[in-house]
Amino acid sequence: MKSSNKLILGLALGLTVVLGIMMTAFSLPAVKSGINNVPIDVVAQNDATYEKLAKPLSDKGFKVTQYDSEKDVKSAIKERKIYGAFEMSATGDLSLYQATAASAAVAQGLNQIGQGVVTQQKAAAKVQLAPMMAQANDANTLKDLSQKSAAIDAKTLKVVELRAFPKDDPKGTGLAAGALPIALGGWIGAVAIANVIKGKKQKFFAALAFAFVGGLGLVGVIQFGVGTFDGNYWLTSLGAMVGIAATAFFVLGILEVMGNGGLIIAAIMLILLGNPLSGLSSAPEMLPKGWGFFGQLLPPGATGTLLRGIALPLTVLLSYVAVGLILFAIGKKSTIVVFETTTD
């Protein structure tokens, strides 16, 4: 039986919709990404200094709060409550506390802002010093002013790195590049299990085995091959296992309930939306407003954030595991046919 024109047209329209979703999901975050309430902190000696630093940062889109001490700032950054902090000393020296491992893109942006502030400070100091040097009449005064000028030229931004990526991958490129393998790999693995393994119990254990071995393999490549991680291999692998399990069981569950139609829904959620909205290449707060939050509710984004050392996405991933298992238990379509061929 030949396919009808109606089916052909419907398929063309459906694929066009998928293409549109793909273009929107991949292009808009790239075009519209920026600073969208990225949480940072300012430590200052007084309110006037705080306002002087906080206002331009807020205007750039940062969510600025005030901490009282260097100790509080370091604790907040290590707990990933904020991405970084500026501290202005009583002498006007500017320090930047950052954690590149939290987001290399945010750290780079904060460095650029800090360098800009120091450049402005140096220019303003030079302007004040120039007429004094022009009016200096004795050698001692001129020598003293020259020393002050040299000190101004030597003024730099002090950067305190609290959590960096290893030297083999200082920008965390391996983790950013891992967004697609995390999304696509879990989807492909679940589809393969659904088609190759027979029996629901056997599929369940196959998914568990895939999550266990896949988590070890994924982190093994990123940590020992690429050099992005340098922490506890087994603990990091456990996070990857949970992420793969979330994807695998969700896909298996939706396939059991919807059959082949579930493949499209899973692909849209995990690959077309989950990959570009994961925030792994920058930070969730750098995506368009609302998109970053939504991306963290999808397995690729939640898995990536968990691998960064933040435990909060664990609830999201376990929810996908639970929902997937429920769908898997109540579903009846154990055999999923991906390709069918018919003869006239």
N, C-alpha and C positions, 0 to 999 in steps of 0.2 A: 504494500500500500504506500503510495507516494504521499509526501507531506503536502498539506494544503497551503494555498497562498496566504490564508489567514494565519496559519501557524508560522510561516516564514516571516510575515510582517510583524507578528507579535514578538517573535524572537529578536528581530532586528531592533524593535523599539525597546525591548527589555535590556538588551546588551548596550544600547545607547544610554539608558538610564544608569547602568552600572559604570559605564565609561565616564559619565558626568560626575557620579559620586567619587570615582577614583581621582579625576582631575581636581575636583573641589577639595578632597581630603589631602591631596599631596601638594597642591599649589597654594591654596590660601594660607596654611600655616607658614609656608616659606615666605610668602609675600608680606603677610601681616604680623609676623613674629616681631617681638620687641619686648620692652620692659612693661609688664602688666602686673603691678602690685607685687613685685619681687621683694620679699621681706629682708630688710637690712637694718643696721643699727648705727647710731652715732653716740659716741662718748665724748662729752665736752666738759670743760671746767665750769661753764656757766650757761644760762639759758640763751644769752645773746650769741655765743659761739655756736650753740646747738642749732638755733634758728638759721644762722648764717650758712651752716652746712646742710641742714635738713631741707630747707626750702627748695634749692635747686635740684636736690635728689628727688624730692616729691614731684617736682615739675617734670622730671624725666620719666616718671612712672613707678618709682620705687615706693614701697610701703615702709616708711621710716619710723622706727621707735627709738626711745632713749633708754640706755642702760647706765647704771651708776658706776660700774667698774670694769676693768679689763678682765677680771676673773669671771664675771657674769657673762660678758661677751663671748669669751672662749667656750664657756659651758654651753651657751645657746647655739653656737656654731657647730660644736661637736654633736649636739643633740638634734641638729638639722632644723632648729626652729627659725633660724635666719641663715642667709647665704654668706654674709660678711658684715663687716663693721668698720667705720672710720673713727679714729680717735685723734682729737686735736689737743696737744699738750699746752701747758701754760706759756711756753715759749713759741708757740705757733707751729711746732713740728707735727706733720700729719703722718699717721700710721694707718695701715690697712690690714685688717685681719680677714683672712679668707680660707675657704676650703675648696680647692680646685676640684677635688673628687666629687663634691656635691654638684657642681656645674662649671665646666671649663669656660663656657660662654659667659656666664655671670661674672666669674672671676676676671676674665679679660676685660669685660665692660667696667667693672669697678676699678681695675688698674688704670684704664684710660681716663676715667673720671678723676681718680686721685692724682695722676700725673698732670692733668689739666689744672687742678686746684693749686698744686705746687708751682706750676709755671706762672699762674696768675699772681701767687704770692711773691715770687721772685721778681716779676715785672713791676709790681707795686712797690716793692722795697727798693728797686733800682731807681724808680722815679723819685722817691723820697731822698735817696742818697746822692743823686746827680748834682743838684744845686749846692749841697753841702761840700762836695768835692771841688766844685767849681770855685767856691768861695774860700777854700782852705788856703791859708797864708804861710803856714809853717810846715816843716817836713814831718814832725811828729804827728800832727793832726792828719796830714795827708796819708801817712803810713797807716794810721789807725783806721781811717776810712777805707783805704785800699784793702786792709785785712777784712773789714766788714763786707766789702764788695765780693771778695773771694769766698767768704763764708756763705754769702747769698748764692753765688754760682754753684757751690758744692751742695746746696740744699737738695734733698731727694725725698721721694716717697719711701717710707719704711714699710716693707711688706712682710707680714708674719703669716707664714703658711701653716695652717693647723691640720690639714688633711689633703695630701697631694696624691696623684696617681704615681705609680712606679716610674722610674726613669726610662724604662723601655717604651712606655706609652704615656707621656706626661699630660696629654690632652684628653685621655680617655677615649680615643677614637675607636678602640675595639668594642667598647660597650655601646657606643652610638651606632656602630655598624651592626651590632647584634640585634637590633630591633626587628629587622626583617626575618633573620633566621629563627628568632624566638616565635614570631607570629606564624610564618610559613611552615617552619619545621613541625610545630605542634599540630597544625592543620593537616599537613601531609601524613604525619605519623598516624593520626586518628583515622583518616580515610583509608590508609593502608591496612590498619588493624580491622576496620569495618569490613573490608573486602576480602582479606586473606584469611583471617582467623574465623573459625566456625564455632558457634556456641557462645552464649552470653557470658557464662562464667569464664570461659577461655579469653574472651575479649577483655573482660575486667582485669584479669591477671596480666594480659599482654600490655594493657595501658599502664598498669603499675610498673611493670618491668621497663617499659619505654621511658616513663618518667624518671625512674631510678638511674638507668644507664645513660639516658639522654642528659640528665642533669650533671652527672659526672663528666660526660664527654664535653658538654657545652662549656662548663667552667674550666675544664682541663685545657681546652683550646684557647680560651680567653686569658687564662692565668699563666699557663706554661708556654703556650705558643705565641700569643700576641704580647703578653706581659702587662695586661691592663690591671689585674688584681695582684695583690701580694699578701692578702690576709689568710685566714684559716680556710684551706681548700674545702674541707668537708662541710663546714658551716655554710660557706657560699654555695656549694653544690646543693645543699639542702634547700636553699632558697630557689635555685633553678629547678629542682625537682618539683616543688610546689607549683611553680609557674607552668611547667610542662604538664603536670597533672591537671591543673585547672583547664588548660586548653584542650587536652586530649579527652577528658571526661565530658566537657561541655560539648565538644564536637560529636563524640560518640552518642551522647544523650539526645542531641537534636536530630542526629541521623536516625536514631531508633524511632523517634516520634514522627518525623516528617519525611524520611527517606531522602531521595536525591535533592528535594527542595531545600532541605536543611543545609546542604553544601553551600548554597548561595548566601544564606543568612550568615553562616559561620565565616565564610570568606570575607563578607562585607565588614563584619564586626572585628575580626582578628587581623585581616590583612589590609583591606582598603581603608579602614578607620583606625584600627589599633596600631598599625605601624607608624603612620605620619603623626598621630596624636600622642605617641608614647612620651615625647619630650626628652628622649634619651640623648639627642644631639645637642640639646640646649638645657631647658628646664621647663616643667609644666607651666610655670608662671610667665614664661616668655612666649607662649602660644596665645592666639587671640582669646579674649575674655570668654571664659566658659569652656573653651575647647580643651584647655589643659586639664581642667577638673574632670571633664568627660573622659579624656584619654586615660586618666588614672583609674577609671572604673572599668577599663578593658584589660584583659590579661597581659598584653605586651607591655603597656605602660606600668601596670602594677608590678609585673615581674622585674622590669628594669629598675624601678624605684627600690624594690626589695633588695636587689643585688647591690644597690648603692649603700645598703646598710640601714635602711629605714624600715621598721617593722610594721608600720601602719597598713600598707597594702596587703599584708597577710590575711586580713579579714576579707578583703575583696576576692583574693584568689581562692580562699577556702569556700567562699560563697559559690564561686563558679564550680568548684569540685562538688559541692553539695547539690546544686541545681542539676549539674550534669548527671550525677548518680541517680537522682530522682527520675529524670527523664529517661535515663538508660534502663531503669527498673520497670517503668510503666510502658515503655515503647515496645512495639511488636515487630518492627521492620528490621530483623536481624541481618538480612542480606541486602546490601546496598549495591545496585547496579549502576556503575558510573557510565559505561558505554554500552549501547545496545546497537546491534546491526540487524537489519531486516532485509529480506529479499523479496522482490516482486513476485 
